[in-house]
Amino acid sequence: MAGGGGLVVSFGEMLVDFVPTVAGVSLAEAPAFLKAPGGAPANVSIAVARLGGEAAFVGKLGDDEFGRMLAAILRDNAVDDGAVVFDAGARTALAFVTLRADGEREFMFYRNPSADMLLTADELNVDVIKRAAVFHYGSISLIAEPCRSAHLRAMEIAKEAGALLSYDPNPREALWSSREEARIKILSIWDQADIVKVSESEVEFLTGIDSVEDDVVMKLWRPTFKLLLVTLGGQGCKYYARDFRGVVPSYKIQQVDTTGAGDAFVGALLRKIVQDPSSLQDQEKLEEAIKFANACGAITTTRKGAIPSLPTEIEVLQLMENA
């Protein structure tokens, strides 16, 4: 495996979320908004670093106040930002996000196009990607060119250098032209991954079946996989490896905000896998790694926002000991 130091490299979008100051209202009804740094791949990078791991982020930001702020947040959280490039002609992506009274999340994105969509293959920092022990990505970077080609090229470089490929599709339907286009493009790179994480709702989105029974989940399994994970929110996580499968329950906590919990889970799991890659072949070790990731995700839901909520290793171990 490349990257003896256990570097986790995340590729994709980093943006500014604007969240209403009042809960349970529509975007139109919100009296004011707070800015919160976000973007799933960037959240994963920071989650890894906060747990004591080595992390880098590859992506493009606008050469504007928000872009410089986001790059500084990466550095402040000990994430290598040497593979971040800036675009003078496009703005950093913005997203307005609210949880309405009916429990549905409402998104409004400002990407027309945003800087992250304009990353080209020529702008990739090949040296950083080649150092990856794990190369992690989502699906938003597959939506439009030139970023799609940059994404595919980065995957190739990482794979050739011996990295494990980790995929959390994390689809945002509002960004795609249709559900069908999203499904086709998300699955177009499915069999290239070593590790795939999906949520309960994403199983339905990708299979068309509202169930997480094994026979449904296994429709998403590929012979190339080392690990397929289905997160079940407060119920924990189902896992499928080549020679074994099982369920690891989560931790009972008082939820405040679920934003970033999936990214915290992924970051924690990847941190554990780079520390001991043999856990992918050892059921007992894998379950311990998933317990750690479940605890990390659970803690994240007890606080508001994604990045500010990501826990340290000490906090995760304390929850596990006290449970």
KAURVEN-V700038 format. One record per residue. N is the residue number from 1. NEAR is the number of other C-alpha atoms within 8 Angstrom. Layout:
n=[N:N]
near=[NEAR:NEAR]
//
This chain:
n=[1:2:3:4:5:6:7:8:9:10:11:12:13:14:15:16:17:18:19:20:21:22:23:24:25:26:27:28:29:30:31:32:33:34:35:36:37:38:39:40:41:42:43:44:45:46:47:48:49:50:51:52:53:54:55:56:57:58:59:60:61:62:63:64:65:66:67:68:69:70:71:72:73:74:75:76:77:78:79:80:81:82:83:84:85:86:87:88:89:90:91:92:93:94:95:96:97:98:99:100:101:102:103:104:105:106:107:108:109:110:111:112:113:114:115:116:117:118:119:120:121:122:123:124:125:126:127:128:129:130:131:132:133:134:135:136:137:138:139:140:141:142:143:144:145:146:147:148:149:150:151:152:153:154:155:156:157:158:159:160:161:162:163:164:165:166:167:168:169:170:171:172:173:174:175:176:177:178:179:180:181:182:183:184:185:186:187:188:189:190:191:192:193:194:195:196:197:198:199:200:201:202:203:204:205:206:207:208:209:210:211:212:213:214:215:216:217:218:219:220:221:222:223:224:225:226:227:228:229:230:231:232:233:234:235:236:237:238:239:240:241:242:243:244:245:246:247:248:249:250:251:252:253:254:255:256:257:258:259:260:261:262:263:264:265:266:267:268:269:270:271:272:273:274:275:276:277:278:279:280:281:282:283:284:285:286:287:288:289:290:291:292:293:294:295:296:297:298:299:300:301:302:303:304:305:306:307:308:309:310:311:312:313:314:315:316:317:318:319:320:321:322:323]
near=[7:10:11:7:6:12:15:18:16:15:14:14:13:16:12:15:12:12:11:14:9:8:9:10:12:11:10:4:6:11:7:7:9:8:8:10:11:12:10:12:16:15:14:13:16:16:15:16:13:13:11:8:11:11:15:15:16:14:13:15:16:18:13:9:6:9:13:11:8:12:10:8:8:13:10:7:9:10:14:10:11:9:12:11:8:10:11:8:7:10:14:15:15:11:12:11:13:14:13:12:9:6:7:7:8:10:9:8:9:8:7:4:8:13:16:16:12:11:13:10:12:5:7:11:9:8:6:11:12:12:10:16:17:14:16:13:12:14:11:12:13:12:12:8:9:11:16:11:11:13:13:8:9:12:10:8:11:15:10:7:10:9:15:13:14:12:11:11:11:10:9:7:8:7:8:10:7:7:8:6:9:13:10:8:10:11:8:7:8:7:10:7:13:11:13:12:12:13:10:11:7:10:16:11:9:7:9:7:8:7:8:8:6:6:6:11:10:7:7:7:8:6:5:8:14:9:12:13:12:12:12:10:8:8:7:13:15:12:12:10:12:8:5:7:8:7:8:11:9:13:10:6:7:6:9:8:10:9:10:16:13:9:13:16:13:11:14:14:12:11:12:10:12:12:7:7:8:8:12:12:9:8:9:7:10:11:9:8:12:11:12:13:14:14:14:15:14:15:13:17:16:13:11:10:10:14:11:7:13:14:12:9:9:6:8:13:9:8:9:10:6:5:5]
//
